[in-house]
Amino acid sequence: MTLEKLQKITASVTASAVLLLFILVAIMVYQMGIINGKRAKIEELKQEIALLEEQKQHTENDIEIWLSDWKLKERANELGYIYTTDK
């Protein structure tokens, strides 16, 4: 093999290796961007879950209050309903 042919093969192998390395780095950067975006979305969803759980707890507390006898009687009096024994 001549020296000129060996230099051409070396140059083409080097160029191919650099191109492959560039492509792999570009893919890695792209995937890291996607991963960071997904992490941000996960954090946003965790915050939303915490807010919804808090709202659920408040709603459950409100339901417990409205199911208690005194609150039902109070609301019935506000609406003008009377018991048959109240006549």
Backbone as CSV, one residue per row, in Angstrom:
resi,resn,N_x,N_y,N_z,CA_x,CA_y,CA_z,C_x,C_y,C_z
1,MET,0.843,-1.154,0.000,0.000,0.000,0.000,0.901,1.233,0.000
2,THR,0.532,2.183,-0.805,1.356,3.369,-0.917,1.053,4.331,0.213
3,LEU,1.942,5.222,0.455,1.805,6.213,1.517,0.615,7.130,1.254
4,GLU,0.402,7.490,-0.001,-0.709,8.370,-0.370,-2.054,7.709,-0.091
5,LYS,-2.178,6.446,-0.430,-3.415,5.700,-0.187,-3.657,5.561,1.315
6,LEU,-2.626,5.309,2.094,-2.739,5.185,3.545,-3.187,6.504,4.169
7,GLN,-2.696,7.627,3.668,-3.088,8.938,4.170,-4.563,9.224,3.857
8,LYS,-5.018,8.837,2.673,-6.432,9.040,2.298,-7.345,8.212,3.198
9,ILE,-6.953,6.956,3.470,-7.766,6.092,4.340,-7.798,6.661,5.755
10,THR,-6.668,7.109,6.242,-6.594,7.697,7.588,-7.463,8.948,7.669
11,ALA,-7.414,9.789,6.662,-8.214,11.015,6.641,-9.703,10.698,6.605
12,SER,-10.085,9.711,5.809,-11.514,9.367,5.723,-12.007,8.727,7.027
13,VAL,-11.189,7.897,7.642,-11.568,7.287,8.924,-11.701,8.367,10.002
14,THR,-10.769,9.298,10.012,-10.819,10.392,10.992,-12.062,11.253,10.770
15,ALA,-12.347,11.593,9.544,-13.528,12.401,9.237,-14.808,11.660,9.627
16,SER,-14.851,10.373,9.354,-16.026,9.576,9.726,-16.182,9.514,11.245
17,ALA,-15.074,9.351,11.955,-15.128,9.290,13.423,-15.599,10.614,14.002
18,VAL,-15.111,11.720,13.471,-15.535,13.047,13.948,-17.010,13.257,13.653
19,LEU,-17.465,12.876,12.486,-18.876,13.006,12.126,-19.752,12.160,13.040
20,LEU,-19.343,10.930,13.293,-20.095,10.056,14.183,-20.147,10.625,15.599
21,LEU,-19.021,11.134,16.077,-18.976,11.740,17.405,-19.903,12.954,17.482
22,PHE,-19.898,13.786,16.445,-20.782,14.954,16.411,-22.248,14.526,16.459
23,ILE,-22.605,13.520,15.694,-23.990,13.037,15.674,-24.384,12.494,17.044
24,LEU,-23.509,11.728,17.670,-23.811,11.170,18.995,-23.963,12.260,20.063
25,VAL,-23.106,13.274,19.999,-23.218,14.389,20.959,-24.518,15.154,20.723
26,ALA,-24.881,15.364,19.468,-26.131,16.069,19.157,-27.329,15.285,19.680
27,ILE,-27.326,13.988,19.510,-28.425,13.153,20.014,-28.475,13.219,21.540
28,MET,-27.319,13.180,22.195,-27.269,13.240,23.651,-27.822,14.572,24.171
29,VAL,-27.437,15.670,23.540,-27.929,16.989,23.948,-29.445,17.067,23.757
30,TYR,-29.933,16.559,22.656,-31.375,16.561,22.385,-32.128,15.755,23.440
31,GLN,-31.620,14.578,23.775,-32.283,13.741,24.774,-32.234,14.378,26.161
32,MET,-31.140,15.044,26.499,-31.068,15.721,27.794,-32.087,16.851,27.871
33,GLY,-32.289,17.538,26.759,-33.319,18.578,26.727,-34.701,17.993,26.956
34,ILE,-34.978,16.870,26.340,-36.276,16.214,26.524,-36.435,15.752,27.974
35,ILE,-35.386,15.188,28.549,-35.440,14.715,29.935,-35.699,15.877,30.882
36,ASN,-35.034,16.999,30.682,-35.262,18.166,31.537,-36.688,18.683,31.401
37,GLY,-37.215,18.663,30.198,-38.610,19.066,30.002,-39.576,18.149,30.724
38,LYS,-39.305,16.844,30.682,-40.171,15.884,31.379,-40.076,16.056,32.888
39,ARG,-38.865,16.337,33.387,-38.707,16.567,34.836,-39.504,17.782,35.282
40,ALA,-39.473,18.841,34.488,-40.240,20.040,34.813,-41.733,19.722,34.824
41,LYS,-42.185,18.929,33.865,-43.602,18.553,33.799,-43.976,17.705,35.015
42,ILE,-43.083,16.800,35.426,-43.343,15.963,36.608,-43.484,16.838,37.850
43,GLU,-42.614,17.819,38.025,-42.699,18.713,39.176,-44.003,19.511,39.149
44,GLU,-44.383,19.972,37.972,-45.643,20.710,37.834,-46.831,19.829,38.223
45,LEU,-46.804,18.577,37.776,-47.893,17.654,38.099,-47.910,17.313,39.587
46,LYS,-46.746,17.205,40.212,-46.694,16.947,41.657,-47.314,18.097,42.431
47,GLN,-47.030,19.322,42.013,-47.630,20.485,42.664,-49.141,20.497,42.475
48,GLU,-49.586,20.149,41.291,-51.026,20.110,41.023,-51.704,19.023,41.846
49,ILE,-51.045,17.878,41.992,-51.589,16.790,42.813,-51.724,17.250,44.260
50,ALA,-50.702,17.936,44.772,-50.756,18.425,46.152,-51.913,19.403,46.327
51,LEU,-52.106,20.290,45.360,-53.209,21.252,45.427,-54.556,20.532,45.396
52,LEU,-54.698,19.548,44.523,-55.962,18.825,44.421,-56.241,17.993,45.672
53,GLU,-55.207,17.434,46.286,-55.412,16.691,47.527,-55.865,17.614,48.650
54,GLU,-55.303,18.829,48.674,-55.729,19.809,49.670,-57.189,20.201,49.450
55,GLN,-57.566,20.431,48.192,-58.958,20.766,47.885,-59.886,19.609,48.241
56,LYS,-59.438,18.392,48.012,-60.236,17.221,48.352,-60.475,17.161,49.851
57,GLN,-59.436,17.431,50.635,-59.578,17.401,52.088,-60.557,18.465,52.563
58,HIS,-60.473,19.674,51.977,-61.414,20.735,52.349,-62.844,20.337,51.984
59,THR,-63.011,19.726,50.830,-64.339,19.291,50.400,-64.886,18.211,51.333
60,GLU,-64.032,17.276,51.731,-64.466,16.234,52.667,-64.881,16.852,53.997
61,ASN,-64.148,17.863,54.451,-64.510,18.537,55.701,-65.858,19.246,55.558
62,ASP,-66.075,19.889,54.411,-67.355,20.558,54.169,-68.498,19.547,54.128
63,ILE,-68.267,18.403,53.532,-69.297,17.363,53.465,-69.636,16.866,54.867
64,GLU,-68.630,16.672,55.696,-68.872,16.218,57.063,-69.708,17.234,57.831
65,ILE,-69.416,18.507,57.631,-70.195,19.553,58.309,-71.640,19.518,57.840
66,TRP,-71.833,19.421,56.510,-73.193,19.465,55.981,-73.979,18.198,56.296
67,LEU,-73.320,17.111,56.606,-74.033,15.890,56.966,-74.372,15.819,58.454
68,SER,-73.854,16.744,59.223,-74.167,16.730,60.659,-75.600,17.230,60.871
69,ASP,-76.244,16.731,61.912,-77.656,17.038,62.174,-77.898,18.526,62.404
70,TRP,-77.031,19.174,63.162,-77.272,20.582,63.466,-77.232,21.439,62.217
71,LYS,-76.361,21.102,61.273,-76.280,21.896,60.044,-77.517,21.661,59.178
72,LEU,-78.018,20.429,59.149,-79.240,20.152,58.387,-80.426,20.901,58.987
73,LYS,-80.508,20.910,60.305,-81.613,21.643,60.964,-81.493,23.141,60.715
74,GLU,-80.292,23.656,60.793,-80.076,25.079,60.553,-80.502,25.465,59.142
75,ARG,-80.108,24.662,58.166,-80.461,24.954,56.770,-81.967,24.811,56.554
76,ALA,-82.582,23.824,57.175,-84.032,23.656,57.056,-84.755,24.871,57.623
77,ASN,-84.270,25.391,58.731,-84.878,26.595,59.311,-84.699,27.797,58.394
78,GLU,-83.543,27.911,57.758,-83.308,29.012,56.821,-84.271,28.949,55.644
79,LEU,-84.590,27.752,55.193,-85.479,27.594,54.039,-86.952,27.598,54.438
80,GLY,-87.236,27.652,55.715,-88.604,27.723,56.181,-89.290,26.369,56.360
81,TYR,-88.547,25.312,56.334,-89.121,24.006,56.561,-89.321,23.802,58.063
82,ILE,-90.405,23.112,58.398,-90.642,22.833,59.808,-90.934,21.349,59.962
83,TYR,-90.659,20.871,61.160,-90.998,19.485,61.464,-92.476,19.384,61.748
84,THR,-93.035,18.222,61.547,-94.463,18.050,61.823,-94.740,18.196,63.309
85,THR,-93.774,17.977,64.133,-93.957,18.134,65.584,-93.827,19.579,66.028
86,ASP,-93.441,20.494,65.150,-93.244,21.909,65.504,-94.522,22.733,65.356
87,LYS,-95.606,22.168,64.899,-96.828,22.946,64.654,-97.461,23.441,65.894
